């Protein structure tokens, strides 16, 4: 049904509430007491209602006022309508994951998707079978724009700081590890600094930079590594590492996942690198969305359990 805005120009929602109270109390004085208004105000409201509906609505019968047929019809129609409006405006919003039908669009870098989504999807299958997830690629620099354009409901990754409306919740502080195939990069224990410099390196870069965080640390030592491959995605790295004597320096949680799933070897980075935070970001306009609040809590729980 299309709403015709012009039909509501003469309608005051408070007037409808007054009508229902009058029909319930059958008395101007009692309605005034119930609404904490003076009798003249209620009498004036009744006059407006009569004019609006072209009907007496309440007629005097001795000391009482009796509703007309039109008034009873209005009471039957308006009561559930106003109850629904009241529930919509004032009832606390709830989200029942077991019965909800909802699609969430998440913005993630691919390594966060590899690390987090297998466990998150499994939990959603258990707790919220009607919830659907759509993942869109993001990176540290796209988060604000994607939220502003409603291209994602929630970002889960590493993001640069945004405007005041960009809400943020830090999930975890993460460091880096080296990942490689020990058959191709033979080591007895940890990779030494000399081995780190000697071998080819794979680098993920989001803005076509040819250096990463490890290169800045090496420069301080007067050293340089041999970057032979750059990409915007982490997902291509395992296949390359399994066929080439190369090293990748990646978030430690991703290195752990590749070690468990693919048998690649992990080693500490032989230079000191700062840690970084993985966080969730969302638009302030969705701050009170109970469904998104629930999803954020579930993600926080899964990240904490992976510590």
C-alpha positions in Angstrom: 0.0 0.0 0.0 1.4 3.4 -1.0 1.2 6.1 1.8 -0.4 9.3 0.6 1.3 12.0 2.6 -1.3 14.7 2.0 -3.9 12.6 3.8 -2.0 13.1 7.0 -1.8 16.9 6.9 -4.8 17.4 9.2 -4.0 14.4 11.4 -2.2 14.6 14.8 -1.2 11.3 16.3 -1.9 12.7 19.8 -5.5 13.4 18.5 -5.9 9.7 17.8 -4.7 8.8 21.3 -7.2 11.3 22.8 -10.0 9.7 20.8 -9.2 6.2 22.1 -9.0 7.5 25.7 -12.4 9.3 25.3 -13.9 6.1 23.9 -12.6 4.1 26.8 -13.5 6.6 29.5 -16.8 7.8 27.9 -16.2 11.1 29.7 -14.4 14.4 28.9 -13.4 14.9 32.6 -12.1 11.4 33.1 -10.2 11.5 29.8 -8.7 14.9 30.8 -7.6 13.3 34.1 -6.1 10.3 32.4 -4.2 12.4 29.9 -3.1 15.0 32.5 -4.8 17.8 30.5 -7.5 20.3 31.3 -11.1 19.7 30.3 -11.1 22.6 27.8 -8.2 21.0 25.9 -10.0 17.6 25.7 -13.2 19.4 24.6 -11.3 21.2 21.9 -9.7 17.9 20.8 -13.1 16.3 20.5 -14.4 19.2 18.4 -11.4 18.7 16.0 -12.1 14.9 15.9 -15.7 15.5 15.0 -14.7 17.8 12.2 -12.0 15.4 10.9 -14.3 12.4 10.7 -17.6 14.2 10.0 -19.3 12.4 12.9 -20.3 13.2 16.5 -18.3 10.2 17.7 -19.6 10.6 21.3 -23.1 11.7 22.1 -24.5 12.8 25.4 -26.9 10.3 27.1 -27.6 11.7 30.6 -24.4 11.9 32.5 -22.6 9.5 30.1 -21.4 9.8 26.6 -22.0 7.0 24.2 -19.9 6.2 21.1 -21.5 6.3 17.7 -21.2 3.4 15.2 -18.4 5.4 13.4 -16.6 5.8 16.7 -16.7 2.0 17.4 -15.3 1.3 13.9 -12.5 3.8 14.5 -11.7 2.2 17.9 -11.5 -1.2 16.4 -9.2 0.0 13.7 -7.0 2.4 15.6 -6.3 0.4 18.7 -4.1 -2.3 17.0 -2.5 0.4 14.8 -1.5 2.6 17.7 -0.3 -0.5 19.6 1.9 -1.4 16.7 3.3 2.2 16.5 4.0 2.2 20.2 5.8 -1.1 20.0 7.9 0.1 17.0 8.8 3.3 18.7 9.3 2.4 22.3 9.7 -1.4 22.8 13.3 -2.5 23.2 14.6 -4.0 20.0 15.4 -7.7 20.2 17.2 -10.2 18.0 16.6 -13.9 18.1 19.4 -15.6 16.2 17.6 -18.9 16.2 14.7 -17.6 14.1 16.1 -14.5 12.4 16.4 -14.1 8.7 19.2 -11.6 8.0 22.0 -11.0 5.6 25.2 -9.3 7.0 27.7 -7.8 4.6 31.2 -8.0 6.0 34.3 -6.2 4.7 37.5 -8.1 5.2 41.0 -8.5 3.9 41.4 -12.0 2.5 43.7 -13.2 5.3 41.1 -12.2 7.9 38.5 -14.2 5.9 40.8 -17.2 5.8 41.5 -17.0 9.5 38.1 -16.1 10.9 35.3 -17.2 8.5 35.6 -21.1 8.8 34.9 -20.8 12.6 32.4 -18.0 12.3 30.4 -19.7 9.6 30.3 -23.0 11.6 29.0 -21.1 14.6 26.4 -19.3 12.6 25.2 -22.6 11.2 24.6 -23.8 14.7 23.2 -20.6 16.3 21.6 -18.7 13.4 20.6 -21.0 10.5 18.6 -18.2 8.9 21.6 -15.7 8.8 23.5 -15.2 5.6 27.0 -13.8 5.2 28.3 -11.8 2.2 32.0 -11.0 2.4 33.3 -8.1 0.4 37.0 -7.4 -0.1 38.4 -4.5 1.9 41.8 -3.2 3.1 43.0 -0.9 5.7 42.3 2.2 3.6 38.8 1.4 2.2 36.9 0.9 5.5 35.5 4.4 5.9 34.3 4.8 2.3 32.6 1.4 2.4 30.7 2.2 5.5 29.7 5.6 4.2 28.4 4.1 1.0 26.6 1.2 2.9 28.8 -1.3 1.1 29.3 -3.2 4.3 27.6 -3.5 7.7 30.7 -4.4 9.5 34.4 -4.2 8.8 36.7 -6.8 10.3 40.4 -6.2 9.6 43.1 -3.6 10.2 41.8 -0.1 9.4 43.2 3.4 9.5 41.3 5.8 11.8 38.1 7.3 10.4 35.7 10.1 11.2 33.8 10.5 14.5 30.8 8.5 13.2 33.1 5.4 12.5 32.7 3.2 15.6 35.6 0.9 16.4 36.2 -2.1 18.7 39.7 -3.6 18.9 39.6 -7.4 18.7 43.2 -8.4 19.1 46.8 -7.3 18.9 48.8 -9.5 16.5 52.4 -9.8 15.5 54.1 -11.3 12.5 55.7 -14.7 11.6 57.7 -16.1 8.8 56.1 -18.8 6.8 57.8 -21.1 4.3 58.3 -24.7 3.1 61.1 -26.3 5.0 61.8 -28.7 2.2 62.7 -25.7 0.0 64.1 -23.4 2.7 65.9 -25.8 4.9 66.4 -24.7 8.5 67.2 -26.5 11.7 65.4 -24.1 14.0 64.4 -20.5 13.4 65.3 -18.6 10.3 68.4 -16.5 10.8 68.8 -12.9 9.7 71.3 -14.1 7.1 68.8 -16.6 5.7 66.1 -14.0 5.8 68.2 -11.7 3.6 69.3 -14.5 1.3 66.0 -15.9 0.2 63.3 -14.5 -2.1 60.3 -12.9 -0.4 56.6 -12.5 -1.2 54.9 -9.3 -0.1 51.2 -8.2 0.1 50.8 -4.5 -0.6 47.5 -2.6 -1.0 48.8 0.6 -2.6 51.5 -0.7 -5.0 54.3 -0.1 -2.5 57.4 -2.2 -3.1 58.3 -2.3 0.6 56.6 -3.5 3.7 57.0 -3.2 7.4 59.9 -5.6 7.5 61.8 -3.5 5.0 61.7 -0.4 7.2 63.2 -2.5 10.1 65.9 -3.9 7.8 66.8 -0.4 6.5 67.5 0.7 10.1 70.1 -2.2 10.2 71.5 -1.2 6.8 70.1 -4.3 5.2 67.7 -5.1 2.4 65.6 -8.2 1.5 64.9 -9.6 -2.0 61.2 -9.0 -2.7 60.4 -11.1 -5.9 56.6 -11.1 -5.8 54.0 -8.6 -4.7 50.2 -9.0 -4.6 47.1 -7.6 -3.0 46.0 -11.0 -1.7 47.4 -13.4 0.7 45.5 -16.4 -0.7 48.1 -17.0 -3.5 51.0 -17.3 -1.2 50.7 -20.9 0.1 50.8 -22.3 -3.5 53.9 -20.3 -4.3 55.6 -21.2 -1.1 55.0 -24.9 -1.7 56.8 -24.7 -5.0 59.5 -22.1 -4.5 62.3 -21.5 -2.0 60.7 -18.3 -0.7 59.6 -16.7 2.5 56.5 -14.7 3.4 56.2 -12.5 6.5 52.5 -12.6 7.4 50.2 -12.1 10.4 51.0 -14.8 13.0 47.5 -16.1 13.2 47.5 -16.7 9.4 50.9 -18.4 9.6 49.6 -20.7 12.3 46.5 -21.5 10.2 48.7 -22.4 7.1 51.0 -24.5 9.3 48.0 -26.5 10.6 46.2 -26.9 7.3 49.0 -27.1 4.8 52.1 -28.1 6.7 54.1 -25.0 6.0 56.7 -24.1 8.6 56.6 -21.1 11.0 59.6 -19.1 12.3 59.9 -15.9 14.2 60.8 -12.9 12.1 64.6 -12.3 12.7 64.1 -8.5 13.0 61.9 -6.7 15.6 58.5 -5.6 14.1 55.7 -3.7 15.7 52.4 -5.4 16.4 49.1 -4.2 14.9 45.5 -4.4 15.9 42.6 -6.2 14.2 39.4 -4.4 14.8 35.7 -4.2 13.9 34.3 -0.9 12.5 30.7 0.1 11.8 28.7 3.2 11.2 27.2 5.0 14.2 23.8 4.8 12.6 23.9 1.0 13.2 25.2 1.3 16.8 21.8 0.3 18.3 21.1 -2.5 15.8 20.6 -5.6 18.0 21.4 -8.0 15.2 24.8 -6.3 14.5 25.5 -6.1 18.2 24.9 -9.8 18.5 27.2 -10.6 15.6 30.0 -8.3 17.0 29.7 -10.2 20.3 30.0 -13.6 18.5 33.1 -12.4 16.5 34.7 -11.1 19.7 34.1 -14.4 21.4 35.6 -16.4 18.5 38.7 -14.2 18.3 39.2 -14.5 22.1 39.0 -18.3 21.9 41.8 -18.3 19.3 44.3 -16.6 21.6 
